[in-house]
Amino acid sequence: MATSVEDLERRMAAMEQEMKRLARLVEDPEAVDRPPTDGTFNEWLARLQEKKMARISDAELRQALGIPADLKPIGAKAVREMMLAEGIRPEERILSSEIIRLREETRPPEEKQP
């Protein structure tokens, strides 16, 4: 497929505009939520709408994770007491040992330690 010079120029102009936008975001990350001044207001509105649609509420997140809505958070001390009551001894480090085992299990063979 032959590409015309005009097509390449349009593509380069679009790329340059996107690079300018990205450079502004690097300089000012909060700029993504402010309306642009370069005439791309409709694109900005579309991005904001996509961002809004991608957000999930706390209630939706809890539901997706199977956490009852009326469950209140508890502190680390209470969790530790519950674990001790269940017979889990902190010195066994069950959770961290399991994380390490799973990490080793999923590590590529060339990276595994002897």
Phi and psi restraints in degrees (range 20) as a CNS / XPLOR table:
assign (resid 1 and name C) (resid 2 and name N)
       (resid 2 and name CA) (resid 2 and name C) 1.0 -82.0 20.0 2
assign (resid 2 and name N) (resid 2 and name CA)
       (resid 2 and name C) (resid 3 and name N) 1.0 138.9 20.0 2
assign (resid 2 and name C) (resid 3 and name N)
       (resid 3 and name CA) (resid 3 and name C) 1.0 -111.0 20.0 2
assign (resid 3 and name N) (resid 3 and name CA)
       (resid 3 and name C) (resid 4 and name N) 1.0 129.5 20.0 2
assign (resid 3 and name C) (resid 4 and name N)
       (resid 4 and name CA) (resid 4 and name C) 1.0 -81.4 20.0 2
assign (resid 4 and name N) (resid 4 and name CA)
       (resid 4 and name C) (resid 5 and name N) 1.0 161.5 20.0 2
assign (resid 4 and name C) (resid 5 and name N)
       (resid 5 and name CA) (resid 5 and name C) 1.0 -63.2 20.0 2
assign (resid 5 and name N) (resid 5 and name CA)
       (resid 5 and name C) (resid 6 and name N) 1.0 -38.7 20.0 2
assign (resid 5 and name C) (resid 6 and name N)
       (resid 6 and name CA) (resid 6 and name C) 1.0 -63.3 20.0 2
assign (resid 6 and name N) (resid 6 and name CA)
       (resid 6 and name C) (resid 7 and name N) 1.0 -40.1 20.0 2
assign (resid 6 and name C) (resid 7 and name N)
       (resid 7 and name CA) (resid 7 and name C) 1.0 -64.2 20.0 2
assign (resid 7 and name N) (resid 7 and name CA)
       (resid 7 and name C) (resid 8 and name N) 1.0 -43.6 20.0 2
assign (resid 7 and name C) (resid 8 and name N)
       (resid 8 and name CA) (resid 8 and name C) 1.0 -62.8 20.0 2
assign (resid 8 and name N) (resid 8 and name CA)
       (resid 8 and name C) (resid 9 and name N) 1.0 -39.5 20.0 2
assign (resid 8 and name C) (resid 9 and name N)
       (resid 9 and name CA) (resid 9 and name C) 1.0 -64.9 20.0 2
assign (resid 9 and name N) (resid 9 and name CA)
       (resid 9 and name C) (resid 10 and name N) 1.0 -41.1 20.0 2
assign (resid 9 and name C) (resid 10 and name N)
       (resid 10 and name CA) (resid 10 and name C) 1.0 -62.9 20.0 2
assign (resid 10 and name N) (resid 10 and name CA)
       (resid 10 and name C) (resid 11 and name N) 1.0 -44.4 20.0 2
assign (resid 10 and name C) (resid 11 and name N)
       (resid 11 and name CA) (resid 11 and name C) 1.0 -64.6 20.0 2
assign (resid 11 and name N) (resid 11 and name CA)
       (resid 11 and name C) (resid 12 and name N) 1.0 -40.8 20.0 2
assign (resid 11 and name C) (resid 12 and name N)
       (resid 12 and name CA) (resid 12 and name C) 1.0 -65.3 20.0 2
assign (resid 12 and name N) (resid 12 and name CA)
       (resid 12 and name C) (resid 13 and name N) 1.0 -40.3 20.0 2
assign (resid 12 and name C) (resid 13 and name N)
       (resid 13 and name CA) (resid 13 and name C) 1.0 -62.9 20.0 2
assign (resid 13 and name N) (resid 13 and name CA)
       (resid 13 and name C) (resid 14 and name N) 1.0 -42.9 20.0 2
assign (resid 13 and name C) (resid 14 and name N)
       (resid 14 and name CA) (resid 14 and name C) 1.0 -63.8 20.0 2
assign (resid 14 and name N) (resid 14 and name CA)
       (resid 14 and name C) (resid 15 and name N) 1.0 -40.5 20.0 2
assign (resid 14 and name C) (resid 15 and name N)
       (resid 15 and name CA) (resid 15 and name C) 1.0 -66.3 20.0 2
assign (resid 15 and name N) (resid 15 and name CA)
       (resid 15 and name C) (resid 16 and name N) 1.0 -42.0 20.0 2
assign (resid 15 and name C) (resid 16 and name N)
       (resid 16 and name CA) (resid 16 and name C) 1.0 -63.3 20.0 2
assign (resid 16 and name N) (resid 16 and name CA)
       (resid 16 and name C) (resid 17 and name N) 1.0 -40.1 20.0 2
assign (resid 16 and name C) (resid 17 and name N)
       (resid 17 and name CA) (resid 17 and name C) 1.0 -64.1 20.0 2
assign (resid 17 and name N) (resid 17 and name CA)
       (resid 17 and name C) (resid 18 and name N) 1.0 -41.8 20.0 2
assign (resid 17 and name C) (resid 18 and name N)
       (resid 18 and name CA) (resid 18 and name C) 1.0 -66.1 20.0 2
assign (resid 18 and name N) (resid 18 and name CA)
       (resid 18 and name C) (resid 19 and name N) 1.0 -39.4 20.0 2
assign (resid 18 and name C) (resid 19 and name N)
       (resid 19 and name CA) (resid 19 and name C) 1.0 -62.9 20.0 2
assign (resid 19 and name N) (resid 19 and name CA)
       (resid 19 and name C) (resid 20 and name N) 1.0 -40.0 20.0 2
assign (resid 19 and name C) (resid 20 and name N)
       (resid 20 and name CA) (resid 20 and name C) 1.0 -63.2 20.0 2
assign (resid 20 and name N) (resid 20 and name CA)
       (resid 20 and name C) (resid 21 and name N) 1.0 -42.7 20.0 2
assign (resid 20 and name C) (resid 21 and name N)
       (resid 21 and name CA) (resid 21 and name C) 1.0 -62.6 20.0 2
assign (resid 21 and name N) (resid 21 and name CA)
       (resid 21 and name C) (resid 22 and name N) 1.0 -44.5 20.0 2
assign (resid 21 and name C) (resid 22 and name N)
       (resid 22 and name CA) (resid 22 and name C) 1.0 -65.1 20.0 2
assign (resid 22 and name N) (resid 22 and name CA)
       (resid 22 and name C) (resid 23 and name N) 1.0 -38.1 20.0 2
assign (resid 22 and name C) (resid 23 and name N)
       (resid 23 and name CA) (resid 23 and name C) 1.0 -63.4 20.0 2
assign (resid 23 and name N) (resid 23 and name CA)
       (resid 23 and name C) (resid 24 and name N) 1.0 -39.6 20.0 2
assign (resid 23 and name C) (resid 24 and name N)
       (resid 24 and name CA) (resid 24 and name C) 1.0 -63.7 20.0 2
assign (resid 24 and name N) (resid 24 and name CA)
       (resid 24 and name C) (resid 25 and name N) 1.0 -38.1 20.0 2
assign (resid 24 and name C) (resid 25 and name N)
       (resid 25 and name CA) (resid 25 and name C) 1.0 -67.6 20.0 2
assign (resid 25 and name N) (resid 25 and name CA)
       (resid 25 and name C) (resid 26 and name N) 1.0 -34.5 20.0 2
assign (resid 25 and name C) (resid 26 and name N)
       (resid 26 and name CA) (resid 26 and name C) 1.0 -66.4 20.0 2
assign (resid 26 and name N) (resid 26 and name CA)
       (resid 26 and name C) (resid 27 and name N) 1.0 -41.5 20.0 2
assign (resid 26 and name C) (resid 27 and name N)
       (resid 27 and name CA) (resid 27 and name C) 1.0 -69.1 20.0 2
assign (resid 27 and name N) (resid 27 and name CA)
       (resid 27 and name C) (resid 28 and name N) 1.0 -38.4 20.0 2
assign (resid 27 and name C) (resid 28 and name N)
       (resid 28 and name CA) (resid 28 and name C) 1.0 -142.5 20.0 2
assign (resid 28 and name N) (resid 28 and name CA)
       (resid 28 and name C) (resid 29 and name N) 1.0 87.6 20.0 2
assign (resid 28 and name C) (resid 29 and name N)
       (resid 29 and name CA) (resid 29 and name C) 1.0 -58.6 20.0 2
assign (resid 29 and name N) (resid 29 and name CA)
       (resid 29 and name C) (resid 30 and name N) 1.0 -25.8 20.0 2
assign (resid 29 and name C) (resid 30 and name N)
       (resid 30 and name CA) (resid 30 and name C) 1.0 -72.3 20.0 2
assign (resid 30 and name N) (resid 30 and name CA)
       (resid 30 and name C) (resid 31 and name N) 1.0 -11.9 20.0 2
assign (resid 30 and name C) (resid 31 and name N)
       (resid 31 and name CA) (resid 31 and name C) 1.0 -63.0 20.0 2
assign (resid 31 and name N) (resid 31 and name CA)
       (resid 31 and name C) (resid 32 and name N) 1.0 -21.1 20.0 2
assign (resid 31 and name C) (resid 32 and name N)
       (resid 32 and name CA) (resid 32 and name C) 1.0 -63.1 20.0 2
assign (resid 32 and name N) (resid 32 and name CA)
       (resid 32 and name C) (resid 33 and name N) 1.0 -25.8 20.0 2
assign (resid 32 and name C) (resid 33 and name N)
       (resid 33 and name CA) (resid 33 and name C) 1.0 -95.9 20.0 2
assign (resid 33 and name N) (resid 33 and name CA)
       (resid 33 and name C) (resid 34 and name N) 1.0 -2.4 20.0 2
assign (resid 33 and name C) (resid 34 and name N)
       (resid 34 and name CA) (resid 34 and name C) 1.0 -100.6 20.0 2
assign (resid 34 and name N) (resid 34 and name CA)
       (resid 34 and name C) (resid 35 and name N) 1.0 145.5 20.0 2
assign (resid 34 and name C) (resid 35 and name N)
       (resid 35 and name CA) (resid 35 and name C) 1.0 -63.5 20.0 2
assign (resid 35 and name N) (resid 35 and name CA)
       (resid 35 and name C) (resid 36 and name N) 1.0 140.3 20.0 2
assign (resid 35 and name C) (resid 36 and name N)
       (resid 36 and name CA) (resid 36 and name C) 1.0 -74.6 20.0 2
assign (resid 36 and name N) (resid 36 and name CA)
       (resid 36 and name C) (resid 37 and name N) 1.0 160.6 20.0 2
assign (resid 36 and name C) (resid 37 and name N)
       (resid 37 and name CA) (resid 37 and name C) 1.0 -112.0 20.0 2
assign (resid 37 and name N) (resid 37 and name CA)
       (resid 37 and name C) (resid 38 and name N) 1.0 6.9 20.0 2
assign (resid 37 and name C) (resid 38 and name N)
       (resid 38 and name CA) (resid 38 and name C) 1.0 -102.7 20.0 2
assign (resid 38 and name N) (resid 38 and name CA)
       (resid 38 and name C) (resid 39 and name N) 1.0 18.7 20.0 2
assign (resid 38 and name C) (resid 39 and name N)
       (resid 39 and name CA) (resid 39 and name C) 1.0 88.3 20.0 2
assign (resid 39 and name N) (resid 39 and name CA)
       (resid 39 and name C) (resid 40 and name N) 1.0 7.6 20.0 2
assign (resid 39 and name C) (resid 40 and name N)
       (resid 40 and name CA) (resid 40 and name C) 1.0 -105.0 20.0 2
assign (resid 40 and name N) (resid 40 and name CA)
       (resid 40 and name C) (resid 41 and name N) 1.0 39.1 20.0 2
assign (resid 40 and name C) (resid 41 and name N)
       (resid 41 and name CA) (resid 41 and name C) 1.0 -59.8 20.0 2
assign (resid 41 and name N) (resid 41 and name CA)
       (resid 41 and name C) (resid 42 and name N) 1.0 -42.8 20.0 2
assign (resid 41 and name C) (resid 42 and name N)
       (resid 42 and name CA) (resid 42 and name C) 1.0 -65.3 20.0 2
assign (resid 42 and name N) (resid 42 and name CA)
       (resid 42 and name C) (resid 43 and name N) 1.0 -37.7 20.0 2
assign (resid 42 and name C) (resid 43 and name N)
       (resid 43 and name CA) (resid 43 and name C) 1.0 -64.4 20.0 2
assign (resid 43 and name N) (resid 43 and name CA)
       (resid 43 and name C) (resid 44 and name N) 1.0 -41.0 20.0 2
assign (resid 43 and name C) (resid 44 and name N)
       (resid 44 and name CA) (resid 44 and name C) 1.0 -61.9 20.0 2
assign (resid 44 and name N) (resid 44 and name CA)
       (resid 44 and name C) (resid 45 and name N) 1.0 -44.2 20.0 2
assign (resid 44 and name C) (resid 45 and name N)
       (resid 45 and name CA) (resid 45 and name C) 1.0 -60.9 20.0 2
assign (resid 45 and name N) (resid 45 and name CA)
       (resid 45 and name C) (resid 46 and name N) 1.0 -40.3 20.0 2
assign (resid 45 and name C) (resid 46 and name N)
       (resid 46 and name CA) (resid 46 and name C) 1.0 -64.4 20.0 2
assign (resid 46 and name N) (resid 46 and name CA)
       (resid 46 and name C) (resid 47 and name N) 1.0 -41.4 20.0 2
assign (resid 46 and name C) (resid 47 and name N)
       (resid 47 and name CA) (resid 47 and name C) 1.0 -63.7 20.0 2
assign (resid 47 and name N) (resid 47 and name CA)
       (resid 47 and name C) (resid 48 and name N) 1.0 -42.0 20.0 2
assign (resid 47 and name C) (resid 48 and name N)
       (resid 48 and name CA) (resid 48 and name C) 1.0 -62.8 20.0 2
assign (resid 48 and name N) (resid 48 and name CA)
       (resid 48 and name C) (resid 49 and name N) 1.0 -40.9 20.0 2
assign (resid 48 and name C) (resid 49 and name N)
       (resid 49 and name CA) (resid 49 and name C) 1.0 -64.0 20.0 2
assign (resid 49 and name N) (resid 49 and name CA)
       (resid 49 and name C) (resid 50 and name N) 1.0 -43.1 20.0 2
assign (resid 49 and name C) (resid 50 and name N)
       (resid 50 and name CA) (resid 50 and name C) 1.0 -61.7 20.0 2
assign (resid 50 and name N) (resid 50 and name CA)
       (resid 50 and name C) (resid 51 and name N) 1.0 -42.3 20.0 2
assign (resid 50 and name C) (resid 51 and name N)
       (resid 51 and name CA) (resid 51 and name C) 1.0 -63.2 20.0 2
assign (resid 51 and name N) (resid 51 and name CA)
       (resid 51 and name C) (resid 52 and name N) 1.0 -42.1 20.0 2
assign (resid 51 and name C) (resid 52 and name N)
       (resid 52 and name CA) (resid 52 and name C) 1.0 -65.1 20.0 2
assign (resid 52 and name N) (resid 52 and name CA)
       (resid 52 and name C) (resid 53 and name N) 1.0 -41.0 20.0 2
assign (resid 52 and name C) (resid 53 and name N)
       (resid 53 and name CA) (resid 53 and name C) 1.0 -69.4 20.0 2
assign (resid 53 and name N) (resid 53 and name CA)
       (resid 53 and name C) (resid 54 and name N) 1.0 -27.3 20.0 2
assign (resid 53 and name C) (resid 54 and name N)
       (resid 54 and name CA) (resid 54 and name C) 1.0 -78.5 20.0 2
assign (resid 54 and name N) (resid 54 and name CA)
       (resid 54 and name C) (resid 55 and name N) 1.0 -19.4 20.0 2
assign (resid 54 and name C) (resid 55 and name N)
       (resid 55 and name CA) (resid 55 and name C) 1.0 -69.9 20.0 2
assign (resid 55 and name N) (resid 55 and name CA)
       (resid 55 and name C) (resid 56 and name N) 1.0 146.1 20.0 2
assign (resid 55 and name C) (resid 56 and name N)
       (resid 56 and name CA) (resid 56 and name C) 1.0 -123.1 20.0 2
assign (resid 56 and name N) (resid 56 and name CA)
       (resid 56 and name C) (resid 57 and name N) 1.0 137.8 20.0 2
assign (resid 56 and name C) (resid 57 and name N)
       (resid 57 and name CA) (resid 57 and name C) 1.0 -75.2 20.0 2
assign (resid 57 and name N) (resid 57 and name CA)
       (resid 57 and name C) (resid 58 and name N) 1.0 163.3 20.0 2
assign (resid 57 and name C) (resid 58 and name N)
       (resid 58 and name CA) (resid 58 and name C) 1.0 -58.8 20.0 2
assign (resid 58 and name N) (resid 58 and name CA)
       (resid 58 and name C) (resid 59 and name N) 1.0 -42.3 20.0 2
assign (resid 58 and name C) (resid 59 and name N)
       (resid 59 and name CA) (resid 59 and name C) 1.0 -64.1 20.0 2
assign (resid 59 and name N) (resid 59 and name CA)
       (resid 59 and name C) (resid 60 and name N) 1.0 -40.8 20.0 2
assign (resid 59 and name C) (resid 60 and name N)
       (resid 60 and name CA) (resid 60 and name C) 1.0 -66.1 20.0 2
assign (resid 60 and name N) (resid 60 and name CA)
       (resid 60 and name C) (resid 61 and name N) 1.0 -39.2 20.0 2
assign (resid 60 and name C) (resid 61 and name N)
       (resid 61 and name CA) (resid 61 and name C) 1.0 -64.0 20.0 2
assign (resid 61 and name N) (resid 61 and name CA)
       (resid 61 and name C) (resid 62 and name N) 1.0 -46.9 20.0 2
assign (resid 61 and name C) (resid 62 and name N)
       (resid 62 and name CA) (resid 62 and name C) 1.0 -58.9 20.0 2
assign (resid 62 and name N) (resid 62 and name CA)
       (resid 62 and name C) (resid 63 and name N) 1.0 -43.2 20.0 2
assign (resid 62 and name C) (resid 63 and name N)
       (resid 63 and name CA) (resid 63 and name C) 1.0 -63.4 20.0 2
assign (resid 63 and name N) (resid 63 and name CA)
       (resid 63 and name C) (resid 64 and name N) 1.0 -43.9 20.0 2
assign (resid 63 and name C) (resid 64 and name N)
       (resid 64 and name CA) (resid 64 and name C) 1.0 -62.9 20.0 2
assign (resid 64 and name N) (resid 64 and name CA)
       (resid 64 and name C) (resid 65 and name N) 1.0 -32.6 20.0 2
assign (resid 64 and name C) (resid 65 and name N)
       (resid 65 and name CA) (resid 65 and name C) 1.0 -88.3 20.0 2
assign (resid 65 and name N) (resid 65 and name CA)
       (resid 65 and name C) (resid 66 and name N) 1.0 -3.0 20.0 2
assign (resid 65 and name C) (resid 66 and name N)
       (resid 66 and name CA) (resid 66 and name C) 1.0 77.2 20.0 2
assign (resid 66 and name N) (resid 66 and name CA)
       (resid 66 and name C) (resid 67 and name N) 1.0 23.8 20.0 2
assign (resid 66 and name C) (resid 67 and name N)
       (resid 67 and name CA) (resid 67 and name C) 1.0 -93.8 20.0 2
assign (resid 67 and name N) (resid 67 and name CA)
       (resid 67 and name C) (resid 68 and name N) 1.0 123.5 20.0 2
assign (resid 67 and name C) (resid 68 and name N)
       (resid 68 and name CA) (resid 68 and name C) 1.0 -58.2 20.0 2
assign (resid 68 and name N) (resid 68 and name CA)
       (resid 68 and name C) (resid 69 and name N) 1.0 142.3 20.0 2
assign (resid 68 and name C) (resid 69 and name N)
       (resid 69 and name CA) (resid 69 and name C) 1.0 -64.0 20.0 2
assign (resid 69 and name N) (resid 69 and name CA)
       (resid 69 and name C) (resid 70 and name N) 1.0 -29.4 20.0 2
assign (resid 69 and name C) (resid 70 and name N)
       (resid 70 and name CA) (resid 70 and name C) 1.0 -89.9 20.0 2
assign (resid 70 and name N) (resid 70 and name CA)
       (resid 70 and name C) (resid 71 and name N) 1.0 2.5 20.0 2
assign (resid 70 and name C) (resid 71 and name N)
       (resid 71 and name CA) (resid 71 and name C) 1.0 -75.4 20.0 2
assign (resid 71 and name N) (resid 71 and name CA)
       (resid 71 and name C) (resid 72 and name N) 1.0 125.2 20.0 2
assign (resid 71 and name C) (resid 72 and name N)
       (resid 72 and name CA) (resid 72 and name C) 1.0 -96.4 20.0 2
assign (resid 72 and name N) (resid 72 and name CA)
       (resid 72 and name C) (resid 73 and name N) 1.0 145.3 20.0 2
assign (resid 72 and name C) (resid 73 and name N)
       (resid 73 and name CA) (resid 73 and name C) 1.0 -66.8 20.0 2
assign (resid 73 and name N) (resid 73 and name CA)
       (resid 73 and name C) (resid 74 and name N) 1.0 150.5 20.0 2
assign (resid 73 and name C) (resid 74 and name N)
       (resid 74 and name CA) (resid 74 and name C) 1.0 -124.2 20.0 2
assign (resid 74 and name N) (resid 74 and name CA)
       (resid 74 and name C) (resid 75 and name N) 1.0 161.2 20.0 2
assign (resid 74 and name C) (resid 75 and name N)
       (resid 75 and name CA) (resid 75 and name C) 1.0 -82.9 20.0 2
assign (resid 75 and name N) (resid 75 and name CA)
       (resid 75 and name C) (resid 76 and name N) 1.0 170.2 20.0 2
assign (resid 75 and name C) (resid 76 and name N)
       (resid 76 and name CA) (resid 76 and name C) 1.0 -62.0 20.0 2
assign (resid 76 and name N) (resid 76 and name CA)
       (resid 76 and name C) (resid 77 and name N) 1.0 -36.3 20.0 2
assign (resid 76 and name C) (resid 77 and name N)
       (resid 77 and name CA) (resid 77 and name C) 1.0 -62.4 20.0 2
assign (resid 77 and name N) (resid 77 and name CA)
       (resid 77 and name C) (resid 78 and name N) 1.0 -43.1 20.0 2
assign (resid 77 and name C) (resid 78 and name N)
       (resid 78 and name CA) (resid 78 and name C) 1.0 -65.4 20.0 2
assign (resid 78 and name N) (resid 78 and name CA)
       (resid 78 and name C) (resid 79 and name N) 1.0 -39.1 20.0 2
assign (resid 78 and name C) (resid 79 and name N)
       (resid 79 and name CA) (resid 79 and name C) 1.0 -63.7 20.0 2
assign (resid 79 and name N) (resid 79 and name CA)
       (resid 79 and name C) (resid 80 and name N) 1.0 -44.0 20.0 2
assign (resid 79 and name C) (resid 80 and name N)
       (resid 80 and name CA) (resid 80 and name C) 1.0 -60.2 20.0 2
assign (resid 80 and name N) (resid 80 and name CA)
       (resid 80 and name C) (resid 81 and name N) 1.0 -44.0 20.0 2
assign (resid 80 and name C) (resid 81 and name N)
       (resid 81 and name CA) (resid 81 and name C) 1.0 -62.5 20.0 2
assign (resid 81 and name N) (resid 81 and name CA)
       (resid 81 and name C) (resid 82 and name N) 1.0 -40.1 20.0 2
assign (resid 81 and name C) (resid 82 and name N)
       (resid 82 and name CA) (resid 82 and name C) 1.0 -63.9 20.0 2
assign (resid 82 and name N) (resid 82 and name CA)
       (resid 82 and name C) (resid 83 and name N) 1.0 -41.8 20.0 2
assign (resid 82 and name C) (resid 83 and name N)
       (resid 83 and name CA) (resid 83 and name C) 1.0 -64.4 20.0 2
assign (resid 83 and name N) (resid 83 and name CA)
       (resid 83 and name C) (resid 84 and name N) 1.0 -42.7 20.0 2
assign (resid 83 and name C) (resid 84 and name N)
       (resid 84 and name CA) (resid 84 and name C) 1.0 -62.0 20.0 2
assign (resid 84 and name N) (resid 84 and name CA)
       (resid 84 and name C) (resid 85 and name N) 1.0 -40.0 20.0 2
assign (resid 84 and name C) (resid 85 and name N)
       (resid 85 and name CA) (resid 85 and name C) 1.0 -63.9 20.0 2
assign (resid 85 and name N) (resid 85 and name CA)
       (resid 85 and name C) (resid 86 and name N) 1.0 -29.0 20.0 2
assign (resid 85 and name C) (resid 86 and name N)
       (resid 86 and name CA) (resid 86 and name C) 1.0 -85.3 20.0 2
assign (resid 86 and name N) (resid 86 and name CA)
       (resid 86 and name C) (resid 87 and name N) 1.0 -3.2 20.0 2
assign (resid 86 and name C) (resid 87 and name N)
       (resid 87 and name CA) (resid 87 and name C) 1.0 91.5 20.0 2
assign (resid 87 and name N) (resid 87 and name CA)
       (resid 87 and name C) (resid 88 and name N) 1.0 11.7 20.0 2
assign (resid 87 and name C) (resid 88 and name N)
       (resid 88 and name CA) (resid 88 and name C) 1.0 -86.2 20.0 2
assign (resid 88 and name N) (resid 88 and name CA)
       (resid 88 and name C) (resid 89 and name N) 1.0 120.6 20.0 2
assign (resid 88 and name C) (resid 89 and name N)
       (resid 89 and name CA) (resid 89 and name C) 1.0 -95.1 20.0 2
assign (resid 89 and name N) (resid 89 and name CA)
       (resid 89 and name C) (resid 90 and name N) 1.0 127.7 20.0 2
assign (resid 89 and name C) (resid 90 and name N)
       (resid 90 and name CA) (resid 90 and name C) 1.0 -57.9 20.0 2
assign (resid 90 and name N) (resid 90 and name CA)
       (resid 90 and name C) (resid 91 and name N) 1.0 -34.2 20.0 2
assign (resid 90 and name C) (resid 91 and name N)
       (resid 91 and name CA) (resid 91 and name C) 1.0 -66.9 20.0 2
assign (resid 91 and name N) (resid 91 and name CA)
       (resid 91 and name C) (resid 92 and name N) 1.0 -16.2 20.0 2
assign (resid 91 and name C) (resid 92 and name N)
       (resid 92 and name CA) (resid 92 and name C) 1.0 -77.4 20.0 2
assign (resid 92 and name N) (resid 92 and name CA)
       (resid 92 and name C) (resid 93 and name N) 1.0 -20.6 20.0 2
assign (resid 92 and name C) (resid 93 and name N)
       (resid 93 and name CA) (resid 93 and name C) 1.0 50.2 20.0 2
assign (resid 93 and name N) (resid 93 and name CA)
       (resid 93 and name C) (resid 94 and name N) 1.0 49.4 20.0 2
assign (resid 93 and name C) (resid 94 and name N)
       (resid 94 and name CA) (resid 94 and name C) 1.0 -60.3 20.0 2
assign (resid 94 and name N) (resid 94 and name CA)
       (resid 94 and name C) (resid 95 and name N) 1.0 -47.3 20.0 2
assign (resid 94 and name C) (resid 95 and name N)
       (resid 95 and name CA) (resid 95 and name C) 1.0 -63.9 20.0 2
assign (resid 95 and name N) (resid 95 and name CA)
       (resid 95 and name C) (resid 96 and name N) 1.0 -49.7 20.0 2
assign (resid 95 and name C) (resid 96 and name N)
       (resid 96 and name CA) (resid 96 and name C) 1.0 -66.6 20.0 2
assign (resid 96 and name N) (resid 96 and name CA)
       (resid 96 and name C) (resid 97 and name N) 1.0 -35.0 20.0 2
assign (resid 96 and name C) (resid 97 and name N)
       (resid 97 and name CA) (resid 97 and name C) 1.0 -64.1 20.0 2
assign (resid 97 and name N) (resid 97 and name CA)
       (resid 97 and name C) (resid 98 and name N) 1.0 -39.8 20.0 2
assign (resid 97 and name C) (resid 98 and name N)
       (resid 98 and name CA) (resid 98 and name C) 1.0 -67.8 20.0 2
assign (resid 98 and name N) (resid 98 and name CA)
       (resid 98 and name C) (resid 99 and name N) 1.0 -39.5 20.0 2
assign (resid 98 and name C) (resid 99 and name N)
       (resid 99 and name CA) (resid 99 and name C) 1.0 -61.8 20.0 2
assign (resid 99 and name N) (resid 99 and name CA)
       (resid 99 and name C) (resid 100 and name N) 1.0 -44.4 20.0 2
assign (resid 99 and name C) (resid 100 and name N)
       (resid 100 and name CA) (resid 100 and name C) 1.0 -63.4 20.0 2
assign (resid 100 and name N) (resid 100 and name CA)
       (resid 100 and name C) (resid 101 and name N) 1.0 -43.1 20.0 2
assign (resid 100 and name C) (resid 101 and name N)
       (resid 101 and name CA) (resid 101 and name C) 1.0 -61.2 20.0 2
assign (resid 101 and name N) (resid 101 and name CA)
       (resid 101 and name C) (resid 102 and name N) 1.0 -44.9 20.0 2
assign (resid 101 and name C) (resid 102 and name N)
       (resid 102 and name CA) (resid 102 and name C) 1.0 -66.8 20.0 2
assign (resid 102 and name N) (resid 102 and name CA)
       (resid 102 and name C) (resid 103 and name N) 1.0 -36.9 20.0 2
assign (resid 102 and name C) (resid 103 and name N)
       (resid 103 and name CA) (resid 103 and name C) 1.0 -62.8 20.0 2
assign (resid 103 and name N) (resid 103 and name CA)
       (resid 103 and name C) (resid 104 and name N) 1.0 -44.7 20.0 2
assign (resid 103 and name C) (resid 104 and name N)
       (resid 104 and name CA) (resid 104 and name C) 1.0 -64.5 20.0 2
assign (resid 104 and name N) (resid 104 and name CA)
       (resid 104 and name C) (resid 105 and name N) 1.0 -36.1 20.0 2
assign (resid 104 and name C) (resid 105 and name N)
       (resid 105 and name CA) (resid 105 and name C) 1.0 -65.5 20.0 2
assign (resid 105 and name N) (resid 105 and name CA)
       (resid 105 and name C) (resid 106 and name N) 1.0 -35.5 20.0 2
assign (resid 105 and name C) (resid 106 and name N)
       (resid 106 and name CA) (resid 106 and name C) 1.0 -94.3 20.0 2
assign (resid 106 and name N) (resid 106 and name CA)
       (resid 106 and name C) (resid 107 and name N) 1.0 -6.2 20.0 2
assign (resid 106 and name C) (resid 107 and name N)
       (resid 107 and name CA) (resid 107 and name C) 1.0 -71.8 20.0 2
assign (resid 107 and name N) (resid 107 and name CA)
       (resid 107 and name C) (resid 108 and name N) 1.0 139.5 20.0 2
assign (resid 107 and name C) (resid 108 and name N)
       (resid 108 and name CA) (resid 108 and name C) 1.0 -59.0 20.0 2
assign (resid 108 and name N) (resid 108 and name CA)
       (resid 108 and name C) (resid 109 and name N) 1.0 147.5 20.0 2
assign (resid 108 and name C) (resid 109 and name N)
       (resid 109 and name CA) (resid 109 and name C) 1.0 -53.8 20.0 2
assign (resid 109 and name N) (resid 109 and name CA)
       (resid 109 and name C) (resid 110 and name N) 1.0 -36.8 20.0 2
assign (resid 109 and name C) (resid 110 and name N)
       (resid 110 and name CA) (resid 110 and name C) 1.0 -69.2 20.0 2
assign (resid 110 and name N) (resid 110 and name CA)
       (resid 110 and name C) (resid 111 and name N) 1.0 -18.3 20.0 2
assign (resid 110 and name C) (resid 111 and name N)
       (resid 111 and name CA) (resid 111 and name C) 1.0 -97.7 20.0 2
assign (resid 111 and name N) (resid 111 and name CA)
       (resid 111 and name C) (resid 112 and name N) 1.0 -8.9 20.0 2
assign (resid 111 and name C) (resid 112 and name N)
       (resid 112 and name CA) (resid 112 and name C) 1.0 -67.5 20.0 2
assign (resid 112 and name N) (resid 112 and name CA)
       (resid 112 and name C) (resid 113 and name N) 1.0 141.1 20.0 2
assign (resid 112 and name C) (resid 113 and name N)
       (resid 113 and name CA) (resid 113 and name C) 1.0 -85.0 20.0 2
assign (resid 113 and name N) (resid 113 and name CA)
       (resid 113 and name C) (resid 114 and name N) 1.0 145.9 20.0 2
